[in-house]
């Protein structure tokens, strides 16, 4: 249960970070597409980071 929470929290933080990054960085040219794509990639990176944290913590316990 905690592993799923960590992965979902990482995805949420990554998605928000990606959307904010695209909103700030885009100069009005296709801003919605930029925000959606960057938010999705941020969510993927965040989920990967969350899974990595879970894996490393499980290895520390052994």
Jmol script that loads the backbone (N, CA, C; Angstrom):
load data "model"
ATOM      1  N   UNK A   1       0.821  -1.192   0.000  1.00  0.00           N
ATOM      2  CA  UNK A   1       0.000   0.000   0.000  1.00  0.00           C
ATOM      3  C   UNK A   1       0.868   1.261   0.000  1.00  0.00           C
ATOM      4  N   UNK A   2       1.892   1.270   0.836  1.00  0.00           N
ATOM      5  CA  UNK A   2       2.765   2.445   0.909  1.00  0.00           C
ATOM      6  C   UNK A   2       3.552   2.612  -0.386  1.00  0.00           C
ATOM      7  N   UNK A   3       3.871   1.515  -1.059  1.00  0.00           N
ATOM      8  CA  UNK A   3       4.602   1.609  -2.323  1.00  0.00           C
ATOM      9  C   UNK A   3       3.743   2.296  -3.372  1.00  0.00           C
ATOM     10  N   UNK A   4       2.474   1.942  -3.435  1.00  0.00           N
ATOM     11  CA  UNK A   4       1.569   2.577  -4.398  1.00  0.00           C
ATOM     12  C   UNK A   4       1.409   4.062  -4.097  1.00  0.00           C
ATOM     13  N   UNK A   5       1.350   4.407  -2.831  1.00  0.00           N
ATOM     14  CA  UNK A   5       1.230   5.813  -2.447  1.00  0.00           C
ATOM     15  C   UNK A   5       2.475   6.590  -2.861  1.00  0.00           C
ATOM     16  N   UNK A   6       3.634   5.997  -2.681  1.00  0.00           N
ATOM     17  CA  UNK A   6       4.879   6.669  -3.053  1.00  0.00           C
ATOM     18  C   UNK A   6       4.957   6.887  -4.563  1.00  0.00           C
ATOM     19  N   UNK A   7       4.554   5.887  -5.342  1.00  0.00           N
ATOM     20  CA  UNK A   7       4.590   6.011  -6.798  1.00  0.00           C
ATOM     21  C   UNK A   7       3.562   7.047  -7.270  1.00  0.00           C
ATOM     22  N   UNK A   8       2.361   7.003  -6.718  1.00  0.00           N
ATOM     23  CA  UNK A   8       1.331   7.965  -7.113  1.00  0.00           C
ATOM     24  C   UNK A   8       1.678   9.382  -6.687  1.00  0.00           C
ATOM     25  N   UNK A   9       2.264   9.519  -5.513  1.00  0.00           N
ATOM     26  CA  UNK A   9       2.685  10.846  -5.058  1.00  0.00           C
ATOM     27  C   UNK A   9       3.804  11.388  -5.948  1.00  0.00           C
ATOM     28  N   UNK A  10       4.729  10.530  -6.320  1.00  0.00           N
ATOM     29  CA  UNK A  10       5.784  10.938  -7.249  1.00  0.00           C
ATOM     30  C   UNK A  10       5.219  11.350  -8.599  1.00  0.00           C
ATOM     31  N   UNK A  11       4.229  10.606  -9.087  1.00  0.00           N
ATOM     32  CA  UNK A  11       3.597  10.956 -10.362  1.00  0.00           C
ATOM     33  C   UNK A  11       2.868  12.282 -10.278  1.00  0.00           C
ATOM     34  N   UNK A  12       2.192  12.519  -9.176  1.00  0.00           N
ATOM     35  CA  UNK A  12       1.467  13.781  -8.999  1.00  0.00           C
ATOM     36  C   UNK A  12       2.424  14.965  -8.926  1.00  0.00           C
ATOM     37  N   UNK A  13       3.480  14.830  -8.159  1.00  0.00           N
ATOM     38  CA  UNK A  13       4.466  15.907  -8.048  1.00  0.00           C
ATOM     39  C   UNK A  13       5.144  16.151  -9.395  1.00  0.00           C
ATOM     40  N   UNK A  14       5.475  15.078 -10.094  1.00  0.00           N
ATOM     41  CA  UNK A  14       6.095  15.216 -11.406  1.00  0.00           C
ATOM     42  C   UNK A  14       5.179  15.870 -12.422  1.00  0.00           C
ATOM     43  N   UNK A  15       3.893  15.512 -12.402  1.00  0.00           N
ATOM     44  CA  UNK A  15       2.937  16.109 -13.333  1.00  0.00           C
ATOM     45  C   UNK A  15       2.766  17.598 -13.073  1.00  0.00           C
ATOM     46  N   UNK A  16       2.630  17.964 -11.815  1.00  0.00           N
ATOM     47  CA  UNK A  16       2.494  19.385 -11.470  1.00  0.00           C
ATOM     48  C   UNK A  16       3.753  20.150 -11.863  1.00  0.00           C
ATOM     49  N   UNK A  17       4.906  19.565 -11.581  1.00  0.00           N
ATOM     50  CA  UNK A  17       6.162  20.208 -11.966  1.00  0.00           C
ATOM     51  C   UNK A  17       6.286  20.370 -13.475  1.00  0.00           C
ATOM     52  N   UNK A  18       5.870  19.359 -14.228  1.00  0.00           N
ATOM     53  CA  UNK A  18       5.928  19.442 -15.682  1.00  0.00           C
ATOM     54  C   UNK A  18       4.999  20.503 -16.241  1.00  0.00           C
ATOM     55  N   UNK A  19       3.793  20.584 -15.696  1.00  0.00           N
ATOM     56  CA  UNK A  19       2.835  21.593 -16.157  1.00  0.00           C
ATOM     57  C   UNK A  19       3.335  22.991 -15.839  1.00  0.00           C
ATOM     58  N   UNK A  20       3.835  23.177 -14.645  1.00  0.00           N
ATOM     59  CA  UNK A  20       4.351  24.501 -14.263  1.00  0.00           C
ATOM     60  C   UNK A  20       5.550  24.869 -15.132  1.00  0.00           C
ATOM     61  N   UNK A  21       6.441  23.916 -15.362  1.00  0.00           N
ATOM     62  CA  UNK A  21       7.607  24.171 -16.204  1.00  0.00           C
ATOM     63  C   UNK A  21       7.174  24.605 -17.607  1.00  0.00           C
ATOM     64  N   UNK A  22       6.225  23.880 -18.209  1.00  0.00           N
ATOM     65  CA  UNK A  22       5.782  24.211 -19.565  1.00  0.00           C
ATOM     66  C   UNK A  22       5.036  25.539 -19.592  1.00  0.00           C
ATOM     67  N   UNK A  23       4.278  25.831 -18.555  1.00  0.00           N
ATOM     68  CA  UNK A  23       3.524  27.087 -18.508  1.00  0.00           C
ATOM     69  C   UNK A  23       4.469  28.283 -18.429  1.00  0.00           C
ATOM     70  N   UNK A  24       5.511  28.136 -17.635  1.00  0.00           N
ATOM     71  CA  UNK A  24       6.472  29.225 -17.482  1.00  0.00           C
ATOM     72  C   UNK A  24       7.366  29.334 -18.722  1.00  0.00           C
ATOM     73  N   UNK A  25       7.781  28.201 -19.276  1.00  0.00           N
ATOM     74  CA  UNK A  25       8.748  28.206 -20.366  1.00  0.00           C
ATOM     75  C   UNK A  25       8.134  28.500 -21.729  1.00  0.00           C
ATOM     76  N   UNK A  26       6.855  28.114 -21.952  1.00  0.00           N
ATOM     77  CA  UNK A  26       6.268  28.335 -23.277  1.00  0.00           C
ATOM     78  C   UNK A  26       5.930  29.806 -23.442  1.00  0.00           C
ATOM     79  N   UNK A  27       6.110  30.253 -24.650  1.00  0.00           N
ATOM     80  CA  UNK A  27       5.904  31.673 -24.928  1.00  0.00           C
ATOM     81  C   UNK A  27       4.563  31.904 -25.615  1.00  0.00           C
ATOM     82  N   UNK A  28       3.560  31.134 -25.235  1.00  0.00           N
ATOM     83  CA  UNK A  28       2.234  31.300 -25.791  1.00  0.00           C
ATOM     84  C   UNK A  28       1.992  30.474 -27.047  1.00  0.00           C
ATOM     85  N   UNK A  29       3.021  29.855 -27.592  1.00  0.00           N
ATOM     86  CA  UNK A  29       2.878  29.044 -28.795  1.00  0.00           C
ATOM     87  C   UNK A  29       2.497  27.630 -28.402  1.00  0.00           C
ATOM     88  N   UNK A  30       1.285  27.231 -28.714  1.00  0.00           N
ATOM     89  CA  UNK A  30       0.759  25.904 -28.377  1.00  0.00           C
ATOM     90  C   UNK A  30       0.994  25.573 -26.909  1.00  0.00           C
ATOM     91  N   UNK A  31       0.596  26.466 -26.054  1.00  0.00           N
ATOM     92  CA  UNK A  31       0.848  26.301 -24.620  1.00  0.00           C
ATOM     93  C   UNK A  31       0.136  25.077 -24.055  1.00  0.00           C
ATOM     94  N   UNK A  32      -1.097  24.806 -24.499  1.00  0.00           N
ATOM     95  CA  UNK A  32      -1.838  23.659 -23.965  1.00  0.00           C
ATOM     96  C   UNK A  32      -1.161  22.341 -24.320  1.00  0.00           C
ATOM     97  N   UNK A  33      -0.729  22.198 -25.569  1.00  0.00           N
ATOM     98  CA  UNK A  33      -0.031  20.969 -25.962  1.00  0.00           C
ATOM     99  C   UNK A  33       1.261  20.807 -25.179  1.00  0.00           C
ATOM    100  N   UNK A  34       1.943  21.894 -25.007  1.00  0.00           N
ATOM    101  CA  UNK A  34       3.199  21.848 -24.264  1.00  0.00           C
ATOM    102  C   UNK A  34       2.956  21.446 -22.814  1.00  0.00           C
ATOM    103  N   UNK A  35       1.924  21.994 -22.208  1.00  0.00           N
ATOM    104  CA  UNK A  35       1.635  21.681 -20.803  1.00  0.00           C
ATOM    105  C   UNK A  35       1.195  20.235 -20.639  1.00  0.00           C
ATOM    106  N   UNK A  36       0.390  19.734 -21.567  1.00  0.00           N
ATOM    107  CA  UNK A  36      -0.086  18.351 -21.463  1.00  0.00           C
ATOM    108  C   UNK A  36       1.068  17.371 -21.632  1.00  0.00           C
ATOM    109  N   UNK A  37       1.869  17.579 -22.660  1.00  0.00           N
ATOM    110  CA  UNK A  37       2.986  16.665 -22.921  1.00  0.00           C
ATOM    111  C   UNK A  37       4.039  16.697 -21.839  1.00  0.00           C
ATOM    112  N   UNK A  38       4.399  17.887 -21.404  1.00  0.00           N
ATOM    113  CA  UNK A  38       5.424  18.005 -20.368  1.00  0.00           C
ATOM    114  C   UNK A  38       4.897  17.498 -19.030  1.00  0.00           C
ATOM    115  N   UNK A  39       3.619  17.724 -18.760  1.00  0.00           N
ATOM    116  CA  UNK A  39       3.022  17.192 -17.539  1.00  0.00           C
ATOM    117  C   UNK A  39       3.021  15.670 -17.527  1.00  0.00           C
ATOM    118  N   UNK A  40       2.736  15.068 -18.680  1.00  0.00           N
ATOM    119  CA  UNK A  40       2.742  13.610 -18.780  1.00  0.00           C
ATOM    120  C   UNK A  40       4.147  13.057 -18.567  1.00  0.00           C
ATOM    121  N   UNK A  41       5.125  13.670 -19.224  1.00  0.00           N
ATOM    122  CA  UNK A  41       6.503  13.210 -19.041  1.00  0.00           C
ATOM    123  C   UNK A  41       6.983  13.431 -17.609  1.00  0.00           C
ATOM    124  N   UNK A  42       6.544  14.523 -17.002  1.00  0.00           N
ATOM    125  CA  UNK A  42       6.878  14.752 -15.596  1.00  0.00           C
ATOM    126  C   UNK A  42       6.259  13.697 -14.691  1.00  0.00           C
ATOM    127  N   UNK A  43       5.025  13.295 -15.010  1.00  0.00           N
ATOM    128  CA  UNK A  43       4.367  12.247 -14.226  1.00  0.00           C
ATOM    129  C   UNK A  43       5.107  10.924 -14.356  1.00  0.00           C
ATOM    130  N   UNK A  44       5.561  10.608 -15.566  1.00  0.00           N
ATOM    131  CA  UNK A  44       6.331   9.376 -15.754  1.00  0.00           C
ATOM    132  C   UNK A  44       7.635   9.414 -14.959  1.00  0.00           C
ATOM    133  N   UNK A  45       8.320  10.534 -15.031  1.00  0.00           N
ATOM    134  CA  UNK A  45       9.579  10.666 -14.288  1.00  0.00           C
ATOM    135  C   UNK A  45       9.331  10.614 -12.783  1.00  0.00           C
ATOM    136  N   UNK A  46       8.261  11.230 -12.318  1.00  0.00           N
ATOM    137  CA  UNK A  46       7.933  11.200 -10.897  1.00  0.00           C
ATOM    138  C   UNK A  46       7.572   9.808 -10.418  1.00  0.00           C
ATOM    139  N   UNK A  47       6.815   9.067 -11.234  1.00  0.00           N
ATOM    140  CA  UNK A  47       6.468   7.693 -10.871  1.00  0.00           C
ATOM    141  C   UNK A  47       7.717   6.819 -10.817  1.00  0.00           C
ATOM    142  N   UNK A  48       8.621   7.026 -11.754  1.00  0.00           N
ATOM    143  CA  UNK A  48       9.877   6.283 -11.743  1.00  0.00           C
ATOM    144  C   UNK A  48      10.699   6.617 -10.502  1.00  0.00           C
ATOM    145  N   UNK A  49      10.749   7.881 -10.140  1.00  0.00           N
ATOM    146  CA  UNK A  49      11.477   8.284  -8.934  1.00  0.00           C
ATOM    147  C   UNK A  49      10.838   7.682  -7.683  1.00  0.00           C
ATOM    148  N   UNK A  50       9.513   7.664  -7.630  1.00  0.00           N
ATOM    149  CA  UNK A  50       8.831   7.051  -6.490  1.00  0.00           C
ATOM    150  C   UNK A  50       9.112   5.562  -6.393  1.00  0.00           C
ATOM    151  N   UNK A  51       9.105   4.876  -7.528  1.00  0.00           N
ATOM    152  CA  UNK A  51       9.410   3.443  -7.534  1.00  0.00           C
ATOM    153  C   UNK A  51      10.853   3.187  -7.123  1.00  0.00           C
ATOM    154  N   UNK A  52      11.742   4.059  -7.534  1.00  0.00           N
ATOM    155  CA  UNK A  52      13.148   3.927  -7.153  1.00  0.00           C
ATOM    156  C   UNK A  52      13.330   4.104  -5.645  1.00  0.00           C
ATOM    157  N   UNK A  53      12.636   5.063  -5.077  1.00  0.00           N
ATOM    158  CA  UNK A  53      12.709   5.276  -3.626  1.00  0.00           C
ATOM    159  C   UNK A  53      12.185   4.058  -2.879  1.00  0.00           C
ATOM    160  N   UNK A  54      11.079   3.501  -3.340  1.00  0.00           N
ATOM    161  CA  UNK A  54      10.509   2.312  -2.692  1.00  0.00           C
ATOM    162  C   UNK A  54      11.492   1.148  -2.774  1.00  0.00           C
ATOM    163  N   UNK A  55      12.091   0.940  -3.935  1.00  0.00           N
ATOM    164  CA  UNK A  55      13.041  -0.153  -4.122  1.00  0.00           C
ATOM    165  C   UNK A  55      14.250   0.013  -3.215  1.00  0.00           C
ATOM    166  N   UNK A  56      14.793   1.217  -3.150  1.00  0.00           N
ATOM    167  CA  UNK A  56      15.966   1.442  -2.306  1.00  0.00           C
ATOM    168  C   UNK A  56      15.649   1.268  -0.828  1.00  0.00           C
ATOM    169  N   UNK A  57      14.488   1.702  -0.409  1.00  0.00           N
ATOM    170  CA  UNK A  57      14.121   1.525   1.013  1.00  0.00           C
ATOM    171  C   UNK A  57      13.912   0.066   1.357  1.00  0.00           C
ATOM    172  N   UNK A  58      13.354  -0.702   0.425  1.00  0.00           N
ATOM    173  CA  UNK A  58      13.175  -2.131   0.682  1.00  0.00           C
ATOM    174  C   UNK A  58      14.518  -2.846   0.760  1.00  0.00           C
ATOM    175  N   UNK A  59      15.480  -2.423  -0.032  1.00  0.00           N
ATOM    176  CA  UNK A  59      16.801  -3.042   0.014  1.00  0.00           C
ATOM    177  C   UNK A  59      17.534  -2.694   1.299  1.00  0.00           C
ATOM    178  N   UNK A  60      17.292  -1.494   1.839  1.00  0.00           N
ATOM    179  CA  UNK A  60      17.938  -1.094   3.093  1.00  0.00           C
ATOM    180  C   UNK A  60      17.452  -1.941   4.256  1.00  0.00           C
ATOM    181  N   UNK A  61      16.205  -2.344   4.241  1.00  0.00           N
ATOM    182  CA  UNK A  61      15.625  -3.105   5.342  1.00  0.00           C
ATOM    183  C   UNK A  61      16.210  -4.496   5.439  1.00  0.00           C
ATOM    184  N   UNK A  62      16.714  -5.035   4.356  1.00  0.00           N
ATOM    185  CA  UNK A  62      17.227  -6.420   4.362  1.00  0.00           C
ATOM    186  C   UNK A  62      18.598  -6.514   4.919  1.00  0.00           C
TER     187      UNK A  62
END
end "model"
wireframe off; spacefill off
backbone 0.3
color backbone group
